[in-house]
Amino acid sequence: MQSGSAFEGKIPVFAFPTSVDFYLEDHRTHKRLLTVYNPYDFAVRFKVLCTAPDKYEVSGPEGKIKARCQVDVVFRHKALSPANCNVTDKFRIQMQHNETKQVIGKKDIPATLHSGVAPKQEDDDVSVTSADRASTEWKMSKMNSHESLTRNSKVMVKGSPSPLVWLTGVICFICLLLPNEGEPSSLSITVPHHFKLVFSYVLGLVTMV
């Protein structure tokens, strides 16, 4: 990875899901999986920080992500008590230069412990028991729109965001919440996993505006 114009500004950081929810009475949710993506043509390093490190155990908190690859990070809640319910902590995903470890991007992921059990749809969508879905090889070759989206991001960050930009962000967010193709669901609409990667990328660009 070379220094130069590619690192003059911060780069967007892409991770899914965009928030992490634990449920006190649902042991299946006491571990959560987060996927960090690198859609760029160069390798990067990442590091996971937390506002309450004593409450969580993080598997794979830092490392290297090859170009156009992804890594999975597992969070385990260690402070499961009613006193910690409805308290929101934050995980910060730092993206770093592969050689100098200079921070070139960051993204905050809120984490909340709820009372009760998880709603069925949420449990199916982000539970670590479905990690095989999130760990499926990320086929970046299907994301032919990557270069055009990168060019368009320079235009998007200029001036005030237009209603069209906000509408695009809302549509992408809704699509990310829909069940994946092939998963059992009461909804008739499903979204292929590689489409969700595109939606996640676009949503990251919109949040930079």
N, C-alpha and C positions, 0 to 999 in steps of 0.2 A: 504494500500500500504506500503510495507516494504522498508526500505533503504538497501543498499548493492550493489552487483555487477550490478544490473539492472540500477543504476544511476551513475556508474563510468564515463560514457561519455555522450555526448549529444544524445538525441534520435531524429529521424526524425519527422518532423511535417508535417501532411498531410491536405491540404486544397484545395478546388476547387470552383471556377476557380482559376488559378494561376495568374491572373491579373484582374483588375476591370476597366471598361471603361464606362465613362459617355458621353452623347452627348447633346450639348447645346440646340439644337432645337427639341429634342425628349424627351418629358416629361416622357415617359415610362421608360427611362433609368436613370432618376434622382435618382432612388433608385436601389441599387444592392444587391444581396444576395450572401453571402459566407458561405460555409459549412465547418466546421472544424471537422475532424475525429479523433477518438481515437481507433486505432486497437489493442491496448494493453490489457493485462489481468488485468490491474489495473486502478483505477480511477486517473485522473489528473485534474489540474486546468489550465485555460487559461486566457490570458489577451490580449486585442487588444490596441496597441499603434499607434500613427500617427505622421508623421513629420509636418502636418499642421492641428492640431485639430480644429481650428476655422472654417475650411472650410467644415467640415463633422459632421453629427449627426450619432452616432453609437448606434444601438439598440442591447442590450445584449453584452456589451464590455468585460465582464469577467464573470467567473463562473466555474462550475465543469462539467466535462464530465465523465460519468460512463464508466466502462470498455466496450470496443467494442460498443460504441455508438457515436453519432454525435450531434453537435449543429449548428444552423443557426444564422448567424450574418448579420444584414441589415445595409448597409451604405446609407446615404442620403446626396447628395451634396448640400451645402447651399450657395455656392459662384459661382452661375452660371452667368458668364459674359465673353465676348470675351477676356478680359485681362487675364483670367485664362486658356484659351484654350492652349492645347499642353504643359501644365505644368504637370510633373509627380511627384506625391507625393508617399509616401510609408506607408502602414499599416504593422505593425510588429505583428505577432501572436506569443506570448510567451506561451510555455508550461511549467507548473510549477508543482513541487511536491505537491501532494494533501494536505499534512500536514504542511510541512515547507515553502511552496511557493518558494522554491529555483528554479531558472530557469534551466530547464533540456533540453530545445530545443527551437528553434525559426525559423521563416520563414517570409520573407518579401514579401508582395503583392503590386506590383506597381499599382497606381491608376491615370488615366489620363482623363482629360476633353477634348473632341474633339468638333470641330465645326460641324454643320450639323446634320444629323440623323444617326442612327445606321444601318449598313447593315442588311438585313432581317435575314440572318442566325445567326448572332451574337445576334440579339435581341431575337430570338426564343430560343437561347441556354442559355443565362444567365440573362434574364430579371426577375425582381422580380415577374412579373405576372405569371411566371411558377414555383413559389416557391413550389407548391404542388409536383412537380417532385423531387426537391432537398430535400424536407422534408419527402419523403417516407421512411418508416422504413428501417434502414440499417441492412440487414440480414447478420450479420457477420458469421453465421453458414455456409454460402455458400463459405466463403473464407478459404477453407481447406489448402491452400498453405501458410497461414500466418506464421506458425512455421518454415517451410523450408526456406521461404524468409528471415526471421529474422536471421537464421543461416548463410545463404549465404551472408547476408550484411556484416558480419565480414570478409569474404573472399574478397568481392568486394572493401572494403576500403583500402586494402593493395596494395601498388605499384601504378604504373601509370595505368589509365584506358585503357583498350584494345579497339580496334575498335568495337568489339562485344558489349561492354558495351554502347558505344555511339550509336550504331545502335539500341540497345534495347530501349534506352531513346527516340530516334527519333520516333520509332514505337509506343511507349506508348503515346507520345505527340500527334501524328497524330490521334490515336484512341480516345483520349479524346476530340478532336475537332469534331469528327463525331457526327451526330445527334443521340439521344437516340432512342431505339426501341419503335415503336408506335407513334412517333412524325411525323407530316407531314413534308416532306422534298423533295427537288428536287433530292437528292442523293439516289442511290439505295442501299447504304450500311448503315446499322444502327448498333448500339452497345447496348446490354442490359446494364441497369444501374449498376448491380452488377459486370459486367465485367469492367466497368469504375472505380469502386472502386479498383479493382486489379491493373489496369493500373496506377492509381494514386499512389498506394502504391509502385509499382516497380519504377515509375519515381522518387519518393522521395528517394528511395535507390540509384538510379543512380546518383542523384545530390549530394549525400554525398561522392561520389568517388573523 
